[in-house]
């Protein structure tokens, strides 16, 4: 049986809004219908929260879960100008910095961070302790496992997977797993799979459907399964050349 959530009560602050007692919502927060907000929330100015979103939800673990227990009473921070999409789930202890966006159906887990202007696409999820750098773009249907570190200006294309546990559940209970690190402005193409521990260097590019099991050097282009080096990123392909 999973752990129960705190009680929430109806609020006249928005249509179909339910909040845990003690929640304070700024006057300029735009609330679509049927939002649920839990205690510990900090909402900056100019925030928009979409229909059916859940913000600040505490941990729910089933009886057999090996996930570390998350303490109650965490602060969930939604910074100025952020957008939380319809049906998105922002868990307790998560942080969205200024103008970050979690699109429709996105999941931001406990202690995960979206830095300034980062975007998490629809139906994508970032797990516990993931950090997504400034202006990084994670497109639709991406899965990012625990502890991954994603640098600024990174692009992750739809349905890519940054694997969280290479042992598929056969690691030590509550043990920290190795993680994936993506360097500044690297690009991960559609349906690529990256197995930890792997570092993808700055401005590198991982091809569509590639299986990455080893580190990728800065500016390297890798393709295939397992991924292999094919060439270097040219000067005219660097991010600065497109800005």
C-alpha positions in Angstrom: 0.0 0.0 0.0 1.4 3.5 -0.9 1.7 6.3 1.6 -1.3 8.7 1.8 -1.1 12.3 0.9 -1.9 15.3 3.1 -5.5 16.5 3.1 -6.3 19.4 0.7 -9.3 21.7 0.8 -11.3 23.6 -1.8 -10.2 27.2 -2.3 -12.1 30.1 -3.9 -8.8 31.5 -5.2 -9.3 29.6 -8.5 -11.9 27.4 -10.2 -11.7 23.8 -8.8 -8.5 24.7 -6.9 -7.5 22.5 -3.9 -4.8 23.5 -1.5 -3.2 22.2 1.7 -4.0 24.5 4.6 -1.5 27.3 4.9 -0.7 27.6 1.2 -0.2 31.3 0.1 -0.7 32.1 -3.6 0.3 35.5 -5.0 -2.5 37.7 -6.4 -0.8 37.7 -9.9 -0.6 33.9 -10.2 -2.6 32.7 -13.2 -4.4 29.5 -12.2 -6.3 27.3 -14.7 -9.1 25.1 -13.4 -8.5 22.0 -11.2 -5.0 22.8 -9.8 -3.8 21.1 -6.6 -1.1 22.8 -4.5 0.5 21.4 -1.3 2.2 23.1 1.6 5.7 24.5 1.4 5.2 26.2 -1.9 7.0 29.5 -2.8 5.6 31.1 -5.9 7.2 34.1 -7.6 5.6 36.9 -9.5 4.0 36.2 -12.9 3.7 32.4 -12.6 1.2 30.5 -14.7 -0.1 27.1 -13.6 -2.0 25.0 -16.2 -5.2 22.9 -15.9 -4.9 19.9 -13.6 -1.3 20.6 -12.5 -0.1 19.3 -9.1 2.5 21.4 -7.4 4.5 20.5 -4.3 3.2 16.9 -3.9 4.9 15.0 -1.1 6.5 11.6 -1.7 4.4 8.5 -2.2 6.2 5.1 -1.8 4.8 1.7 -2.1 5.8 -1.0 0.4 8.5 -2.5 -1.8 10.1 0.7 -2.9 13.9 1.1 -2.7 13.7 4.9 -3.3 15.2 7.0 -0.5 12.6 8.3 1.9 12.0 12.0 1.3 11.4 14.1 4.5 8.2 16.0 4.9 8.0 19.8 4.9 10.3 20.5 1.9 10.1 23.9 0.2 9.0 23.8 -3.5 10.2 26.9 -5.4 8.5 28.2 -8.5 10.4 31.3 -9.7 9.3 34.5 -11.4 7.7 34.0 -14.8 7.7 30.3 -14.7 5.1 28.2 -16.5 3.7 24.9 -15.3 1.8 23.1 -18.0 -1.5 21.3 -17.8 -1.3 18.0 -16.0 2.3 18.6 -14.9 3.5 17.2 -11.6 6.0 19.2 -9.6 7.1 17.2 -6.5 8.1 18.6 -3.1 11.6 20.0 -2.9 11.8 20.7 -6.6 13.0 24.1 -7.9 12.1 26.0 -11.1 14.2 29.1 -11.5 13.2 32.3 -13.4 11.2 31.7 -16.6 11.7 27.9 -16.5 8.9 25.9 -18.0 7.6 22.4 -17.3 5.2 21.6 -20.2 2.0 19.6 -20.3 2.3 16.3 -18.4 5.9 16.9 -17.4 7.3 15.5 -14.1 9.9 17.2 -12.0 10.9 15.0 -9.1 12.1 15.8 -5.5 15.2 18.0 -5.4 15.4 18.4 -9.2 16.2 21.8 -10.5 15.3 23.6 -13.8 17.6 26.6 -14.1 16.7 29.9 -15.7 14.8 29.6 -19.0 15.2 25.8 -19.1 12.4 23.9 -20.7 11.1 20.4 -19.9 8.9 19.1 -22.7 5.5 17.5 -22.6 5.3 14.0 -21.0 9.0 14.2 -20.1 10.3 13.4 -16.6 13.4 14.3 -14.6 14.2 12.2 -11.6 15.5 13.1 -8.2 18.6 15.4 -7.9 18.7 16.1 -11.7 19.9 19.6 -12.6 19.0 21.1 -15.9 21.1 24.1 -16.9 20.1 27.5 -18.2 18.3 27.6 -21.5 18.6 23.8 -21.9 15.7 22.3 -24.0 14.4 18.9 -23.2 11.8 18.0 -25.8 8.8 15.7 -25.5 8.8 12.2 -24.1 12.4 12.3 -22.6 13.3 10.3 -19.5 16.1 11.5 -17.3 17.3 9.2 -14.5 18.5 10.3 -11.0 21.5 12.6 -10.4 22.0 13.5 -14.1 23.7 16.8 -14.7 22.6 18.7 -17.9 24.6 21.7 -18.8 23.5 25.0 -20.2 22.1 25.2 -23.8 21.9 21.4 -24.1 19.3 20.1 -26.6 17.7 16.7 -25.9 15.4 15.5 -28.7 12.1 13.5 -28.2 12.1 10.1 -26.6 15.8 10.1 -25.6 16.6 8.3 -22.4 19.3 9.1 -19.8 19.3 5.8 -17.9 19.2 6.0 -14.1 20.1 2.6 -13.0 22.3 0.4 -15.2 21.8 -2.6 -12.9 18.0 -2.5 -13.5 17.2 -2.8 -9.8 20.1 -5.0 -8.6 22.1 -2.4 -6.9 22.4 -1.9 -3.1 19.3 -0.7 -1.4 19.2 3.1 -1.1 22.6 3.2 -2.9 23.4 6.2 -5.1 23.7 5.1 -8.7 26.2 6.5 -11.3 24.9 9.3 -13.4 25.0 10.9 -16.8 26.7 14.3 -17.4 25.9 16.4 -20.5 28.3 19.2 -21.3 27.4 22.7 -22.4 25.5 22.9 -25.8 25.8 19.2 -26.6 23.0 17.7 -28.6 21.2 14.4 -28.1 19.1 13.2 -31.1 15.8 11.4 -31.1 15.6 8.0 -29.2 19.2 8.0 -28.2 20.0 6.0 -25.0 22.8 7.0 -22.7 24.0 4.5 -20.0 25.8 5.8 -16.9 28.4 6.6 -15.9 28.9 8.6 -19.1 30.0 12.2 -19.8 29.1 13.8 -23.1 31.4 16.6 -23.8 30.7 20.3 -24.7 29.2 20.8 -28.2 29.3 17.0 -28.9 26.4 15.4 -30.9 24.8 12.0 -30.3 23.0 10.6 -33.3 19.4 9.3 -33.5 18.9 5.9 -31.9 22.5 5.7 -30.7 23.4 3.6 -27.6 26.1 5.5 -25.7 28.1 3.3 -23.2 31.4 5.3 -23.1 32.4 9.0 -22.7 32.0 11.2 -25.7 34.7 13.8 -26.3 33.9 17.5 -26.7 32.8 18.3 -30.3 32.7 14.6 -31.3 29.8 13.2 -33.4 28.9 9.7 -32.5 26.3 7.4 -34.1 25.2 3.7 -33.9 24.8 1.0 -31.4 27.1 0.9 -29.6 27.9 4.6 -30.5 31.1 5.2 -32.5 33.0 8.3 -33.5 32.4 9.5 -37.1 33.7 13.1 -37.2 34.1 16.3 -35.3 31.6 19.1 -35.0 32.6 21.8 -37.5 33.1 25.4 -36.5 30.0 26.5 -38.4 27.9 24.0 -36.4 28.9 25.4 -33.0 26.2 27.1 -31.0 27.9 30.5 -31.3 27.7 30.3 -35.1 23.9 30.1 -34.8 23.5 32.9 -32.3 
